[in-house]
Amino acid sequence: MSLQKIIDFNRPHQFVEEQEYIHQAYQNGKISGDGIFSKKCQAILEQETGSLKVVLSTSCTHALEMSALLLDLKPGDEVIIPAFTFVSTVNAFVLRGATPVFIDCHPDTLNLDETLLESKITPQTRAIITMHYSGVACEMNRILEIAARHHIPVIEDNAHGLFGKYQGKPLGSFGCMATQSFHETKNISCGEGGALVINDPSLIERAEILREKGTDRSRFFRGMVDKYTWVDVGSSYILSEILAAVLFAHLEHRKEIQDKRTTTWNRYASELRDWASESGVRLPIVPDGCEHPAHIFYMLLPSLTVRQSMMEYLKQNGVICVFHYQPLHLSTMGRKLGGKPGDCPVTEDVSDRLLRLPIFYDLSDEDQNIVIKLIKDYKFD
Ligand SMILES: *Cc1c(COP(=O)(O)O)cnc(C)c1O
């Protein structure tokens, strides 16, 4: 029996400061949210996203839910959402009773296809949700121009895009709101966590009320009211200070994290380039003007059969590679909402052929060499 080494798709990294910061949170006498570490994280995120205001949340899913509440969406409203994204991007709006209108992705970037956007807009459209797949920006100039002409707000699901840029401007700074994720699988993580990024000043106060169970507790703490009370709908969306302490340690190391991931990403791109073009495999396309944060490295294989066989072959050899989103309009829930095969042909095609390679802080050069060699040795039949 051989003890085969496993190269995971993702592994969380623990920084030594995490323990110390958690200890400090206890010493500060505050482990619920909005303490010193939360404020430090928010300040870094405001700077990195170039936004007006960032509030930490329990997840990106919850930040998306907050964004739907802040837009006052109601049954009958339509929200344009990519068919190629995570379920939370759509659930947040469906929870408010809104109708998702799925839009296909662009074959190059796998982002919302801006050339189809205008055709999806109706008098009921209340929001356009963009998701920067793998942190490569959507065509924001075009999207914002169309949205402005129809007076429709844009929200960026920026779960992949922290530290990414579009024409020199940080992702997260384009929509009236954007959302971040600090789930274990993201570049910056505290296990489970997120943030709502706000760029429209008129939304800030209500966002603070919403996450404080609908009370004006934040204003009370700033001394602006002498008691706090229930003023609006709300829920419990605040990240614990213990998780903010962990998050702060990761954010302090953001440069190293990004440097390592970028090195890994660039090595895959350069070392697989010739093999890919000879084998009919498509590697990520990064348009001019997009700086991406090395969140995902994917390959588009020639067919579903090859994708499954390559994934199985890599697994047999100890390397865990994973596919990604299944078309939302063809999911059980998507079909209940009227989705049919052929609605979003590019999404349907790429979701069958996509395979993501291991990329994480502790992935060693030797392990990456193993992954690259195995891929190049794969026998297409
Ligand atoms: C990870 C992810 C989410 C959800 O993040 P959570 O913090 O786990 O709620 C939402 N949207 C996209 C695009 C994601 O990748």
The ligand as an ORCA input file, in Angstrom:
! r2SCAN-3c Opt
* xyz 0 1
  C     -17.940     32.823     -1.999
  C     -18.950     33.561     -2.783
  C     -20.119     34.069     -2.201
  C     -20.561     33.743     -0.813
  O     -19.670     34.052      0.152
  P     -19.994     33.669      1.682
  O     -19.073     34.602      2.417
  O     -19.613     32.228      1.829
  O     -21.414     33.922      1.950
  C     -20.965     34.849     -2.973
  N     -20.692     35.115     -4.246
  C     -19.594     34.621     -4.861
  C     -19.342     34.967     -6.281
  C     -18.708     33.809     -4.156
  O     -17.629     33.307     -4.771
*
